[in-house]
Amino acid sequence: MTESTDNKPNVLVVDDEPGNLRVFGRVFRTQMHLTLVGGGVEALAAMKAQRFDVALVDYSMPGMDGVTLLEHLTALDPSMRRILITGYGESPELQRALSQGLCERIITKPWSKAELLTLVTDST
């Protein structure tokens, strides 16, 4: 886990929907150190500035989709845990991301607070 005095995981949340970022911030602000960004370019800039334990990445984003971003994140820090969040059902691209190790898990929307909290905090 990233060094901190309170042992909270350092989490990068990437979603192009400002409302979704606000929900993440409100729901998890006491359990995690959150960096909330609206897309792939901002996520890559955040990765250059600090290290994250976990990335929660939305699949459907303009410009750079979640799978493409996961490829970049994996190259930058293969040890960072990566979770893909999607409102879509199964697709070959999502399954490819999972089978190629670009993400450890695919979570469908609407997500459960308890499930995400467990995923993020159990192995960080």
MIVEX-525699 format. One record per residue (C-alpha): y, z, x; residue in one letter. Coordinates in nm, 2 decimals, padded with zeros to 4 digits. Layout:
<bakols>
{north = Y | up = Z | east = X | residuo = a}
...
</bakols>
This chain:
<bakols>
{north = 00.00 | up = 00.00 | east = 00.00 | residuo = m}
{north = 00.36 | up = -00.06 | east = 00.11 | residuo = t}
{north = 00.49 | up = 00.25 | east = 00.28 | residuo = e}
{north = 00.69 | up = 00.47 | east = 00.05 | residuo = s}
{north = 00.73 | up = 00.84 | east = 00.00 | residuo = t}
{north = 00.63 | up = 00.83 | east = -00.37 | residuo = d}
{north = 00.32 | up = 00.61 | east = -00.34 | residuo = n}
{north = 00.43 | up = 00.38 | east = -00.62 | residuo = k}
{north = 00.31 | up = 00.02 | east = -00.57 | residuo = p}
{north = 00.58 | up = -00.24 | east = -00.47 | residuo = n}
{north = 00.54 | up = -00.51 | east = -00.74 | residuo = v}
{north = 00.69 | up = -00.86 | east = -00.76 | residuo = l}
{north = 00.72 | up = -00.98 | east = -01.12 | residuo = v}
{north = 00.79 | up = -01.35 | east = -01.17 | residuo = v}
{north = 00.87 | up = -01.49 | east = -01.51 | residuo = d}
{north = 01.12 | up = -01.74 | east = -01.63 | residuo = d}
{north = 01.18 | up = -01.56 | east = -01.96 | residuo = e}
{north = 01.46 | up = -01.29 | east = -01.91 | residuo = p}
{north = 01.32 | up = -01.10 | east = -02.21 | residuo = g}
{north = 00.98 | up = -01.07 | east = -02.05 | residuo = n}
{north = 01.14 | up = -00.94 | east = -01.72 | residuo = l}
{north = 01.33 | up = -00.68 | east = -01.92 | residuo = r}
{north = 01.01 | up = -00.56 | east = -02.09 | residuo = v}
{north = 00.83 | up = -00.53 | east = -01.75 | residuo = f}
{north = 01.13 | up = -00.34 | east = -01.62 | residuo = g}
{north = 01.15 | up = -00.10 | east = -01.91 | residuo = r}
{north = 00.77 | up = -00.04 | east = -01.95 | residuo = v}
{north = 00.68 | up = 00.00 | east = -01.58 | residuo = f}
{north = 01.00 | up = 00.13 | east = -01.41 | residuo = r}
{north = 00.86 | up = 00.49 | east = -01.36 | residuo = t}
{north = 00.52 | up = 00.38 | east = -01.23 | residuo = q}
{north = 00.61 | up = 00.10 | east = -00.99 | residuo = m}
{north = 00.89 | up = -00.03 | east = -00.76 | residuo = h}
{north = 00.97 | up = -00.35 | east = -00.93 | residuo = l}
{north = 01.14 | up = -00.67 | east = -00.81 | residuo = t}
{north = 01.20 | up = -00.90 | east = -01.11 | residuo = l}
{north = 01.27 | up = -01.26 | east = -01.05 | residuo = v}
{north = 01.30 | up = -01.57 | east = -01.27 | residuo = g}
{north = 01.11 | up = -01.83 | east = -01.08 | residuo = g}
{north = 00.92 | up = -01.95 | east = -00.78 | residuo = g}
{north = 01.22 | up = -02.01 | east = -00.55 | residuo = v}
{north = 01.35 | up = -01.66 | east = -00.61 | residuo = e}
{north = 01.00 | up = -01.52 | east = -00.56 | residuo = a}
{north = 00.96 | up = -01.69 | east = -00.22 | residuo = l}
{north = 01.30 | up = -01.56 | east = -00.12 | residuo = a}
{north = 01.20 | up = -01.20 | east = -00.22 | residuo = a}
{north = 00.88 | up = -01.24 | east = -00.01 | residuo = m}
{north = 01.09 | up = -01.31 | east = 00.29 | residuo = k}
{north = 01.30 | up = -01.00 | east = 00.24 | residuo = a}
{north = 01.02 | up = -00.75 | east = 00.18 | residuo = q}
{north = 00.64 | up = -00.69 | east = 00.14 | residuo = r}
{north = 00.48 | up = -00.65 | east = -00.19 | residuo = f}
{north = 00.15 | up = -00.49 | east = -00.29 | residuo = d}
{north = 00.10 | up = -00.69 | east = -00.60 | residuo = v}
{north = 00.25 | up = -01.01 | east = -00.76 | residuo = a}
{north = 00.24 | up = -01.05 | east = -01.14 | residuo = l}
{north = 00.31 | up = -01.42 | east = -01.19 | residuo = v}
{north = 00.36 | up = -01.61 | east = -01.52 | residuo = d}
{north = 00.17 | up = -01.94 | east = -01.54 | residuo = y}
{north = 00.42 | up = -02.15 | east = -01.73 | residuo = s}
{north = 00.75 | up = -02.18 | east = -01.56 | residuo = m}
{north = 00.98 | up = -02.48 | east = -01.50 | residuo = p}
{north = 01.02 | up = -02.62 | east = -01.15 | residuo = g}
{north = 00.73 | up = -02.44 | east = -00.99 | residuo = m}
{north = 00.44 | up = -02.33 | east = -01.21 | residuo = d}
{north = 00.25 | up = -02.01 | east = -01.15 | residuo = g}
{north = -00.05 | up = -02.17 | east = -00.98 | residuo = v}
{north = 00.17 | up = -02.35 | east = -00.73 | residuo = t}
{north = 00.36 | up = -02.03 | east = -00.66 | residuo = l}
{north = 00.03 | up = -01.85 | east = -00.61 | residuo = l}
{north = -00.06 | up = -02.10 | east = -00.34 | residuo = e}
{north = 00.26 | up = -02.03 | east = -00.16 | residuo = h}
{north = 00.22 | up = -01.65 | east = -00.20 | residuo = l}
{north = -00.13 | up = -01.66 | east = -00.07 | residuo = t}
{north = -00.02 | up = -01.85 | east = 00.24 | residuo = a}
{north = 00.27 | up = -01.60 | east = 00.30 | residuo = l}
{north = 00.06 | up = -01.28 | east = 00.25 | residuo = d}
{north = -00.31 | up = -01.33 | east = 00.19 | residuo = p}
{north = -00.36 | up = -00.95 | east = 00.15 | residuo = s}
{north = -00.11 | up = -00.91 | east = -00.14 | residuo = m}
{north = -00.29 | up = -00.88 | east = -00.47 | residuo = r}
{north = -00.20 | up = -01.16 | east = -00.71 | residuo = r}
{north = -00.24 | up = -01.15 | east = -01.09 | residuo = i}
{north = -00.17 | up = -01.46 | east = -01.31 | residuo = l}
{north = -00.03 | up = -01.39 | east = -01.66 | residuo = i}
{north = -00.05 | up = -01.66 | east = -01.92 | residuo = t}
{north = 00.01 | up = -01.73 | east = -02.29 | residuo = g}
{north = -00.24 | up = -02.02 | east = -02.28 | residuo = y}
{north = -00.61 | up = -02.01 | east = -02.32 | residuo = g}
{north = -00.86 | up = -02.12 | east = -02.05 | residuo = e}
{north = -00.78 | up = -02.43 | east = -01.86 | residuo = s}
{north = -00.93 | up = -02.60 | east = -01.56 | residuo = p}
{north = -00.62 | up = -02.52 | east = -01.36 | residuo = e}
{north = -00.63 | up = -02.15 | east = -01.44 | residuo = l}
{north = -01.00 | up = -02.14 | east = -01.36 | residuo = q}
{north = -00.94 | up = -02.32 | east = -01.03 | residuo = r}
{north = -00.68 | up = -02.06 | east = -00.94 | residuo = a}
{north = -00.93 | up = -01.78 | east = -01.00 | residuo = l}
{north = -01.22 | up = -01.96 | east = -00.83 | residuo = s}
{north = -01.02 | up = -02.05 | east = -00.52 | residuo = q}
{north = -00.90 | up = -01.69 | east = -00.48 | residuo = g}
{north = -00.54 | up = -01.76 | east = -00.56 | residuo = l}
{north = -00.54 | up = -01.47 | east = -00.80 | residuo = c}
{north = -00.79 | up = -01.19 | east = -00.86 | residuo = e}
{north = -00.74 | up = -01.19 | east = -01.24 | residuo = r}
{north = -00.59 | up = -01.38 | east = -01.53 | residuo = i}
{north = -00.43 | up = -01.17 | east = -01.80 | residuo = i}
{north = -00.34 | up = -01.33 | east = -02.13 | residuo = t}
{north = -00.03 | up = -01.25 | east = -02.33 | residuo = k}
{north = 00.03 | up = -01.03 | east = -02.51 | residuo = p}
{north = -00.08 | up = -00.80 | east = -02.22 | residuo = w}
{north = -00.17 | up = -00.44 | east = -02.26 | residuo = s}
{north = 00.04 | up = -00.18 | east = -02.07 | residuo = k}
{north = -00.27 | up = 00.03 | east = -01.99 | residuo = a}
{north = -00.46 | up = -00.27 | east = -01.86 | residuo = e}
{north = -00.18 | up = -00.39 | east = -01.63 | residuo = l}
{north = -00.10 | up = -00.04 | east = -01.51 | residuo = l}
{north = -00.47 | up = 00.01 | east = -01.42 | residuo = t}
{north = -00.50 | up = -00.32 | east = -01.24 | residuo = l}
{north = -00.18 | up = -00.27 | east = -01.04 | residuo = v}
{north = -00.24 | up = 00.10 | east = -00.94 | residuo = t}
{north = -00.62 | up = 00.11 | east = -00.90 | residuo = d}
{north = -00.64 | up = -00.07 | east = -00.57 | residuo = s}
{north = -00.29 | up = -00.05 | east = -00.42 | residuo = t}
</bakols>
